[in-house]
Amino acid sequence: MKKIFTFVVAALCGVTMMFADEDTRTVVSQCVFTGTIGHPEAGDVWNWDKRAAMVANLTAQDSWYHIYEGSSSSFGIQKKNTDGTWSSLSYSNQPTLAAGIYRYQTQLRIDGDYGSSYRLPDPTKSEANATLTVAGEEWTVGKATVMPTYSYTWVTGPEFEIAKKQLPFKFDFKTELNYGVQIINAAIQEKDLKNYTFGGSEEYSYRKLTNHVSWLNVSAAGVMSGTPTAICMEYFQDSIEVSDGVQKDTFAITAGKVAPLPENREVIASAAFTGWKNPAVGDVYNSQYKYTFQGMMSAAANNYNFPQASNSQFLRKDGENWVLMQENEAFAYGTYKWNTQIRCDGDYGYFYVLAEVGTLSVTINGEACAISNGSTQNTYSYRFVSREFTLADPNATAIDNVSAKFGGSQKILRNGQIFILRGEKTFTVTGQELR
């Protein structure tokens, strides 16, 4: 056995080396983009259009590499923090850019039709990183990831400064300032409102106008902090005022939900759903059918649910085995099983937890379901649920009844119709003798 194992390993190593040696693509070690690259100004909003405008006048010297084609992962901007670290700004959140030190970061890529003919240097072959020049400036190039049909590496541009500019007074509210579910007796994440305040005199002060969330503190300097000490299952809004000494603005922060420690969550021992309706013979099973089918059912309480229908499946019984139904397969007469999950998640997952198998009961239209182990985590729990059902053939039922009445009978098919034979006599499926 050891000799066989050694031979297999050696063979695999040989295959690996063979594939490595067969990479005959042209190695691209120098990449150049000509033209101009733009820099934003203080007060600009970093969004999709702004990103595109910064590189609109760049042209790749060779067509087989690129740094920007409008994908969500391409061409980002980073701001330098006071401690020297860098923070990436998400274009999707559309932040307002303040004065400071910035740099661009993106991917240098060779892919598409060119990925099979060209590649970046491969660090696993001890090949030096490629160089990148953008609008006459050298960029920092990282080690590349090289795959059979594409290669890419992260690249970073030189630092540039966005100068201070006199702007109108503005508070740029973002939903990231809101607080989701917090844990009792744990300090919340501090958030600095000054990072969202621009223009005016730049001498800002902040204060709460309401106190619906008593544990949420806002300092005069604009730092939100606090430690919740009581469980609460509701969100509230507190109004906050910001002033530059001349002008004022008001915005609302959503907060308030406070959950117990995970081990102290309330246990859900029973769950019920209604709305089940058996598939009809001839219904075609596909992704859309699953969504429609599951959408008919509703939970008796809102602290548990069935997950997205994509996580469910139908199986049909074939002898002693269960066979997964395939896309566009039609339901026929027979026995089926529906598998899904019951979940306690979202905000409810912080407050409730599903009971373990053996304790948890789940019913659909009053009928008990089979339950098997799932998972329990600090913010959610789930168990697997299955329900069997039968699509009965009414003709088969009639035939079975006649067969039972005339013991020792035999079923036959004539001209597309089923008959029962018993001795020399012939009967219809309803039991009428043919003469």
Residue pairs with C-beta under 8 A, 6 or more apart in sequence:
20 125
23 119
23 122
23 148
25 116
25 117
25 118
25 119
26 117
26 118
26 119
27 118
27 119
27 120
27 121
27 122
27 127
28 62
28 64
28 65
28 110
28 118
28 119
28 120
28 121
28 130
29 121
29 127
29 128
29 130
29 131
30 130
30 131
30 133
31 60
31 61
31 62
31 65
31 108
31 130
31 131
31 132
31 133
32 60
32 61
32 62
32 132
32 133
33 58
33 59
33 60
33 61
33 67
33 132
33 133
33 134
33 135
34 58
34 59
34 61
34 135
35 57
35 58
35 59
35 135
36 57
36 58
36 135
37 54
37 55
37 57
37 58
37 104
37 134
37 135
37 137
37 157
38 53
38 54
38 55
38 56
38 57
39 54
39 102
39 160
39 162
40 46
40 50
40 54
40 77
40 97
40 102
40 162
41 97
41 162
41 163
41 165
42 97
42 98
42 99
42 162
42 163
42 164
42 165
42 167
42 198
43 96
43 97
43 165
43 167
43 198
43 199
44 50
44 96
44 97
45 94
45 95
45 96
45 97
46 77
46 89
46 91
46 94
46 95
46 96
46 97
47 91
47 94
48 70
48 91
50 91
51 75
51 76
51 77
51 91
52 68
52 70
54 75
54 104
55 67
55 68
55 75
58 67
58 68
58 134
58 135
60 66
60 67
63 114
64 110
64 114
64 117
64 118
65 108
65 109
65 110
65 114
65 118
66 108
66 109
67 74
67 75
67 106
67 107
67 108
67 109
67 134
67 155
68 74
68 75
68 106
72 92
73 107
74 106
74 107
75 104
75 106
76 88
76 89
76 91
76 104
76 105
76 106
77 88
77 89
77 97
77 102
77 103
77 104
77 105
78 86
78 87
78 88
78 89
78 102
78 103
78 104
78 105
79 86
79 87
79 89
79 97
79 100
79 101
79 102
80 86
80 100
80 101
80 102
80 103
80 159
81 87
86 103
88 105
89 95
89 97
93 174
93 176
95 172
95 174
96 170
96 172
96 196
96 198
97 162
98 162
98 195
98 198
99 161
99 162
99 163
99 164
99 165
100 161
100 162
101 159
101 160
101 161
101 162
102 159
102 160
102 161
102 162
103 156
103 157
103 158
103 159
103 160
104 156
104 157
105 154
105 155
105 156
105 157
106 154
106 155
107 152
107 153
107 154
107 155
108 120
108 130
108 132
108 141
108 152
108 153
108 154
108 155
109 150
109 151
109 152
110 118
110 119
110 120
110 150
110 151
110 152
111 149
111 150
111 151
111 152
112 150
115 147
115 149
115 150
115 151
116 148
116 149
119 144
119 146
119 151
120 130
120 144
120 146
120 151
120 152
120 153
121 127
121 128
121 129
121 130
121 144
121 146
122 144
122 146
122 151
123 129
123 143
123 144
123 146
124 146
129 141
129 142
129 143
129 144
129 153
130 141
130 144
130 153
131 138
131 141
132 138
132 139
132 141
132 155
133 139
134 157
137 157
137 158
138 158
139 155
139 156
139 157
139 158
140 155
140 156
140 157
141 153
141 155
142 153
142 154
142 155
142 156
143 153
144 151
144 152
144 153
145 151
145 152
145 153
166 199
167 198
167 199
167 200
168 199
168 200
169 198
169 199
169 200
169 201
169 244
169 246
169 247
169 249
170 197
170 198
170 199
170 200
170 249
171 193
171 196
171 197
171 198
171 242
171 249
171 251
172 196
172 197
172 198
173 196
173 251
174 196
177 191
177 193
177 196
177 224
177 253
178 253
178 254
178 255
179 188
179 189
179 216
179 253
179 254
179 255
179 256
180 257
180 347
181 257
181 258
181 259
181 347
181 350
182 188
182 228
182 255
182 257
182 258
182 259
183 228
183 258
183 259
183 260
183 261
183 350
184 228
184 229
184 230
184 231
184 258
184 259
184 260
184 261
185 227
185 228
185 229
186 227
186 228
187 225
187 226
187 227
188 215
188 216
188 224
188 225
188 226
188 227
188 228
190 223
190 224
190 225
191 223
191 224
192 222
192 223
192 224
193 206
193 218
193 222
193 223
193 224
193 240
193 242
194 204
194 221
194 222
197 204
197 222
197 242
197 244
199 244
200 244
200 245
200 246
200 247
201 244
201 245
201 246
202 244
203 244
203 245
204 222
204 242
204 243
204 244
205 220
205 221
205 222
205 242
205 243
205 245
206 218
206 219
206 220
206 221
206 222
206 240
206 241
206 242
206 243
207 218
207 220
207 240
207 241
208 216
208 218
208 238
208 239
208 240
208 241
209 238
209 239
209 240
209 241
209 250
210 237
210 238
210 239
211 238
212 236
212 237
212 238
212 256
213 236
213 238
213 253
213 255
213 256
215 226
215 227
215 228
215 229
215 258
216 224
216 226
216 238
216 253
216 255
217 224
217 225
217 226
218 224
218 240
219 225
222 242
224 253
228 258
230 258
231 258
231 259
231 260
231 351
232 256
232 257
232 258
233 257
233 351
234 256
234 257
235 254
235 255
235 256
235 257
236 254
236 255
236 256
237 252
237 253
237 254
238 252
238 253
238 255
239 250
239 251
239 252
240 250
240 251
240 252
240 253
241 248
241 249
241 250
242 248
242 249
242 250
242 251
243 249
257 347
257 350
259 265
259 350
259 351
260 350
260 351
262 353
262 378
262 379
265 350
265 351
265 352
265 353
266 351
266 352
266 353
267 352
267 353
267 354
267 355
268 301
268 303
268 304
268 344
268 352
268 353
268 354
268 355
268 360
269 355
269 359
269 360
269 361
270 360
270 361
270 362
270 363
271 299
271 300
271 301
271 304
271 342
271 354
271 360
271 361
271 362
271 363
272 299
272 300
272 301
272 362
272 363
272 364
272 366
273 297
273 298
273 299
273 300
273 306
273 362
273 363
273 364
273 365
274 297
274 298
274 300
274 364
274 365
275 296
275 297
275 298
275 365
276 296
276 297
276 364
276 365
276 387
277 296
278 389
278 391
279 285
279 293
279 314
279 331
279 336
279 391
280 331
280 391
281 330
281 331
281 332
281 333
281 391
282 330
282 331
283 289
283 330
283 331
284 328
284 329
284 330
284 331
285 314
285 325
285 326
285 327
285 328
285 329
285 330
285 331
286 327
286 328
287 309
287 310
287 327
290 309
290 310
290 312
290 314
291 309
291 310
293 309
294 306
294 309
294 312
294 340
295 309
297 306
297 364
299 305
299 306
302 348
303 344
303 348
303 351
303 352
304 342
304 343
304 344
304 348
304 352
304 354
305 342
305 343
305 344
305 345
306 312
306 340
306 341
306 342
306 343
307 340
307 341
307 343
307 382
311 340
311 341
312 338
312 339
312 340
312 341
313 324
313 325
313 338
313 339
313 340
314 324
314 325
314 336
314 337
314 338
314 339
315 322
315 323
315 324
315 325
315 336
315 337
315 339
316 322
316 323
316 325
316 332
316 334
316 335
316 336
316 337
317 323
317 334
317 335
317 336
317 337
322 337
325 336
331 391
332 391
333 391
333 392
333 393
333 396
334 390
334 391
335 388
335 389
335 390
335 391
336 388
336 389
336 390
336 391
337 386
337 387
337 388
337 389
338 386
338 387
338 388
338 389
339 384
339 385
339 386
340 384
340 385
340 386
341 374
341 382
341 383
341 384
341 385
342 354
342 362
342 371
342 382
342 383
342 385
343 354
343 380
343 381
343 382
344 352
344 353
344 354
344 380
344 381
344 382
345 379
345 380
345 381
345 382
346 380
349 377
349 379
349 380
349 381
350 379
353 376
353 381
354 360
354 374
354 376
354 381
354 382
354 383
356 376
357 371
357 372
357 373
357 383
360 371
360 383
361 368
361 371
362 368
362 369
362 371
362 383
362 385
363 369
364 387
367 387
369 385
369 386
369 387
370 385
370 386
370 387
370 388
371 383
371 384
371 385
372 383
372 384
372 386
373 383
373 384
374 381
374 382
374 383
374 384
375 381
375 382
395 418
395 429
398 429
398 430
399 411
399 418
399 420
399 429
401 431
402 409
402 420
402 427
402 429
402 430
402 431
403 409
403 411
403 420
405 431
406 420
406 422
406 427
408 422
409 420
409 421
409 422
409 427
410 420
410 421
410 422
411 418
411 419
411 420
411 421
412 418
412 419
412 420
412 421
413 419
418 429
419 426
419 427
419 428
419 429
419 434
420 426
420 427
420 428
420 429
421 427
425 433
426 433
426 434
427 433
427 434
428 434
